[in-house]
Amino acid sequence: MKRKNVILIHALYWFYIINQLLFPLYVGRPEDTGMVETGYLKDILISLLLNVISFYAVYFSFPRIIALKNKMLITFSLIVTIIIIIGIRLPIYWCFWKYIANMPGIEMKLEWFWVWNELRMVIITGIYAILIRFMINMFETQKLRDELINQRQASELALLKSQVNPHFLFNTLNNIYSLVYNKSKEAPQAVMKFSSIMRYVLYDTRHKNVLLEKEIEYLKSYIELQRLRFKKPGLVSINISGNTHGITIAPMLLIPFVENAFKHCSKNHQPSITIRLNVGNHLIRFEVSNFTEENRQTTDEQFNGIGLPNIKRRLELIYKDKYNLEIKQEDNQYKVKLLIEQ
């Protein structure tokens, strides 16, 4: 917990205590305390001073006492602490009334009710100190737990991203290699597309989010590379609608679905792969469908080299309750529908 928040909690506690002490004065009946007004104010002053001593003595010693772990030792330490605090409070209380408040000597005789009253105040103040200490520790523990969760999720997300990038790059390099090996005239164009893709992968994916327009440009470059490889211009149909300006998305979030479509698509349909992306009503709708070979099932294990569970985990880490992913196979068509709330 931040230092200013801890100070605020302590300030609010003492504000409450002072108001409790001054309550008879607020209602105009200080005589109910058995003292005249000046004596009442002096009593408030010394009570507040002694309670501050008791409160912070318990507040700072309690964590060390609890750390002892042995129950007998803890009990003994608490009793010794209470005795020491009372031993400090009584002389201060007596000296205050004798030398500062000038109380008559006949009223300054030390009696047992003084000790019991001090014991009562030490216990009450100590309970408040322990409760506040526990409350602050609870907030600090929760904050630490949240930080650890965030760090773990960030590490897990970084690991998932590190799995996505190499897999995609290896696939793309293999495609370019095929073009060069076959001495295709499209090889130089493929290299240029690959250069554009590399810039995106190496620089833009460092950020938590990228502009959706850049992600779309990246998908189009990848699709063009695949078209050059398959030499079937009508293999893919892509439709983008809605206002994408200013919309952001996690980088390389959509490419695994497109990769998977190319990996398992049938070459006998035109188009075999249909890609739709629509932006509107604070939603990104992304749909990919592809025809598969007859009697061929696209299982989760075949879903791209990084695996469907990893894709789902990445979505869960980034968007949590703000996404919906549907994947189904109907006859010889594989369909993916992803909705992301903005």
N, C-alpha and C positions, 0 to 999 in steps of 0.2 A: 504494500500500500504506500502511496506517496506520502512524504513527510507532512505536507500541508493538510492532507486528509486526517492523519493521526492527530495533529494539533487541533483540528476542528472538532474531532470527537471529544478530546479532553476539554476543550473550551466549552462545549455544549454541556458536558457533565458538570463542570464547576458552576456554570450559569444556573443549572437546575438546583444544585446544592445551595448556592447563595440565595436563590429565590425561596427555597424551603425555609432557610433560616430567617429570612426577612418577612415571611408571610404574616406573623402577628403584627408587625409594624405596618404592613400594607393595609390591614383591616382596622388599624387604629387601636389595637388592644395589646400593647406590649406588657401591660400589667398582668396578663394571663400567664406570663412566664415566671411570675413571682419576683420580678425585678423592676426597678424604675427604668425609664427609657435609656438613661446613660449607661446603667449597669447592663441592660439588655444588649446594647451595641458593643460593649466591651466583651460580653460573653460570646457574641457572634464572632468577634475578631479572634479571640483565643481559640474558639472551637474550630474556626476555619483553618487557622494555622496548624493546629494539632491534627486535623483531618488530612491536610495536605501531606504532613509528615507520614502519617499512617498509610495513606493511599499509595504514595510512591515507594515507601519501604516494601509494601506487599507487591506492588506492581512490578518492581525490578527484581525482587528476590524470588518470587513465585516460580518463574521459568527455571531457575537454577535448582530450586527445591524439587520440582517435578522431574527434572532430569536425573535425579538420584535413582529413580526406579524402584528401589527397595521400599516397601510400604512402611516398615517400622522406622526406617531412617527418615522418610518423608514426614511421618507423623511427629517424630521427635523434633525435626527441623522447624515444622510449623509452630509447635508449642514454644520452642526457644525464640523464634522470631516474634511471636505475640508477646512473650515476656519482655524481650528487649524493647519493643515498641512502647509497651506500657511503662517500662523503666525510663524511657525518654520523655514520654508525655507527662507523667506525674510531676517531676521536678519543674518542667516548663510551666505547667498549669499552676502549681503552687507559687512559683516565683512571680508569675504574671500578676496574680491577684494580690500578693503581698507587697511587691515593690512598684508595680505600675498602676494597678487599680486601687491600691491603698485600702484593701479590705481589712477590717478590724481583726486583731490577732486572735480574738476569741472564736472567730469563724474560720480560722486557718488551721484548726486542728485536723490532722490527717486521720480520716476514718475509713472503714472498709467500704462504705458506699461509694467513696471516690474511686477505689480500685475497681469495683464492679461496674461502675459507670464507664470508666476508661476501657475496661475489657469489652463492654457492650459496643462502644463506639469503634474500637479497633476491629472487632468482628464484622460489624456492619460496613465500615469503610473498606475492609479487606475483601468482603464479598463483591462490592462494587468494582474494586480494582481487578479482581480475578475475572469477573464477567466482561469488563472492557478489554482486558488482555486477551481473553478467549475470542472476543468478537474481532479484534484487530488481527489476531493470528489466523482466524478463519478466512477473513478477506485476503490476507497475504497468501495463504495456502491455496485458495481458489485461483488467485491471480497467477501463482506459480504453475498450478495445474493447467490453466488455460494456455500459458506460454509454452509449456512442454508439449501440449496437444498441437498447438500451432506450429512449433518447430518440427514435430514428428510428421505432421501433415505436409509441411513444406519440403521436408526431406523425401517423403514418399512421392510427392508430386514431381520433384526434381528427378527422382529415379525413373518414374514413368515416362517423363519427357525424354530422358536420356535413352530410353528403349525405343521411343517413337522415331527420333531423328535418324539414328544409324540404319534402322530397318528400311525407312523410306529411301534414304540415300543409296543404300546398296541396291535396292530394286531399280531405282532410276539409272544408276551407273550400268547395271546389267542391260537395261533397255538401250542405252546409248551404245554400249559395246556391241549389241546385236546389229544396230544400224551401221556402225563403222565396219564391223566384220563382213557384213553383206555389201559393203561399199555403196550404201544408200546415199542418194543426193540430198536426202533430208538430214544427214548427220550434222552438218554445220548449224542448221536451224535448231536441231535438238540440243547441241552444245550451248547455244545462246539461251534457250529455255532453261536449261540446267543451271546456267550462270545466274539467271533471275531467281530461280528457286533457291540456290545456295545463299544468295544475299538475304533472302527472307529467313531461311533456316538459321543462318549464323548470327544475324543481327536482331531481327524483329522478335524471334522466339525467346530472347532473353527477358522480355517484359512479361508481366503477369497477364496483360491483355493487349490485343492489337486491334486496329481498325478492321471491321468486317470486310471493308473494300479490299484490304491487302490480303486477307485470307481468301477472298474470292479470286483475286488475281493469281494467287498461288495455286488454287485448285485448277484454274483455267490453263495455267502453264503445264501442270501435271497431265491434264487431259489431252493437251496438244501433243505432249511427248508420247502418250499412249496411242493416239491416233496415227502418229508417224510410224510407230512400231507395228500396229495391226494393219495399216494401209486400208482401213475401212472408214471413210469419212462419216458414214451414217451410223456408226456403231454407238455413238453417244448422243443423247439429247439433253441439253442443259437449259434450264429456264430460271432466271433470277428476276424477282419482282419486289415491289415495295421500295421504300426510301431507306437505303443503307447508310446514308450520310451520318457520320458521327457515332454510329453503332459500333460497339466493341465486343470482342469475343476472345476466349482463351486461344492462343496460337496452336495451330496444327490439331485442332479438335475434330475437324470434319474429315481430314484426309484418310484416316483408317477405313471409314465406310466406303469412300470412293475406291481406295486400293482394293478392298475386298470385292467390290463389284467387278472390277477389271479381272481380278484373279479367278473368279468363278463364273464369269459371264459366258453365255453361248454365242458363238460367232455366226449363228444361223438366223439371228433376228436383227431387224433393222427398225428402230434402234434396239439394241440389246440392253443398254444401260440408260436409265432415265434419272436425271438429277434435277430436283426442284428446290429452290431456296426462296422463301418469302419472308419479308419483314413487315410487321404491322401489329397494332394493338399491344405494343410492348412485348411482342413475342418474335423469336426467330424460329421459323419452321423449316426444317431441313429434311428432305426425303430422298432416298436413293433406292431404286429398285433395279434388279437385273434378272434376265432370263438365265436359267442354268441348263446344263445338258439334261437330256431326258433321264428320269429316274436317279438323278444325282442330288443328294442332300448336302446343304452347306451347314455344317455343324459349328458350334461355338469354338471348338478346338481349331477348326480351319479358318476362323475369322481373323485373317491377317496375322502377321508374325508376332504381334505383341499380345494377342489374345483378347477376347471379349471381356473377361473379368477385369483386366487391367484398364480397358476403355471405360467400363462402368465405374471403376474405382476412381479414375481421374475425374469423371463427371461428378461423382459424389463429393470429392474433395473440393472441387472448384465451385459447383453450383448447388450442392446439397439438395434442398427441397425446391429448387427453382428449375428443375428440368424433368422431362419425361421421355423415356426411350422405349420404343416398341420395335421389336424385331420378330418377323414371322415369315414363314415359307408357305406359299399357296401353290399347289401343283408344282410347276417348274419355274416359279418366280419367287425371288428372295426380296423382301421389302424391309427397309429401315426407315423409321420415322422418329425424328428428334425434335423436341420442343424445348426452347430455352427462354425463360422469363428475363426481361431486361429491367 
